[in-house]
Amino acid sequence: MAAVTRLHGWPLPWAQLGGFGQGLWSNVLNPKAASVYLTLVPQFLTSSHPIAPQIVTLAVAHIAVVLVWLPFSTTVVAAARTAIDTPRFRRGMSRLAGAVLVVLGVRTATAS
């Protein structure tokens, strides 16, 4: 699938950033992410302690989770793609899908 770099003849500002830059901007400009932080962060802050260290602690925790989760999920997806992108897997999935369709067809034909 080709990347869209122009809209109505105008160059898109993120077209030259590459995958990382486009992902970064899509996360930074995502209003849902901001709303999640605005609703969740106050629950973890207490007014009896200074706010800045608490926010830094939450940011460090978030960064730690991201640094663990993203490489893990990337590794799992890459391994799954390697396993799925084989003729044996495709042949097996085609047979399984065919068997399911036959069973559903027989069930539909015998239903009263």
N, C-alpha and C positions, 0 to 999 in steps of 0.2 A: 504494500500500500504506500503510495507516494505521499510525502508530507506536503501539506498545504502551506505555501510560502507567500501567497498573494491573495487578497480579497478585493474584488472589484478593481483590479489593477494596482492596488496599493500594497506595498510590501508590509507584511506583518512584523511587528517589532521583535517578536521572540523567534522568528524564523532562523536567525543566524546564531542562536545561543547553543544549539545542540540539545541532546536529550537531557543532560543534567540541568542546564539553564531553564529549559522549558518546564521540567519537573519542579524546580525550585520556585519559579514564578507562579506555577499553578497552585502550589501549596501556600505561598506567601499571600497570594491574592484571593484565596478561598475564604469566603465569608463564614462558611460552616466551621472551619477550624478556629477562627476568631471567636465565634459564639460558644464553642465548646470550652475554650480557655476562659472566657468571661464568666461562664456559668460554673465551671469546676474549680478554678483556682481559689476563689474566695472561701470555699469549704475547707481548704487546707491551710488557711492563714489565720493567725490569732492576733487580735489587736493588743494583747498584753506584751508581745515581743516586737522587736523592730521588723518591719515588713521586708526591707531589701534583702537581708540574709535568708529569709524564708523563700522569697521568690528565686534567689540564686540556687538554693537547695532544690527547689522543684525543677528548675531548669536543668541542673546537673543530673537529677534523676531521670528526667525526660531524655536527655542526650544519651545517658547510659543505656536506657531501654532501646532507643533507636539504634545505637551502635551494636547492640546484641541482636535485635530483631531483624534489621534489614539484611545483614550478611547471612543470617540463618535462613530467612525466607528466600533470598536470592539463590542460595545453595540448593534448597529444596526444589525450587522451580526449575533450576538448571538440570538437576538430576531427573526430575519428572519429565522434562522435555527430552532428555537423552533417552529415557525409557520409552516414552510415547512415540518418538520419531524413528521407530523400527518397523520393518515390514511384518515381523511376527506379531507385534502388538496390534497393528492395524488389522491384520487378518483375524486375530482373536476377537477384536471388538466388532468387526463385521459379522462374524459368526454369532457372537452373543446377541447383537442387535437383531439379526435375522431370526434367531431362536425366540427372542422376546416377541417379535412381531408375529411369528407363527402361533405362539401360545395365545397372544391376544386375539388373533383371528379365529382360532378354534374356540376360544371362550365366547367371542361375540356370536359365532355361528351356532353354538349350542345353547346360548341364553334364550330363555323363553319370555 
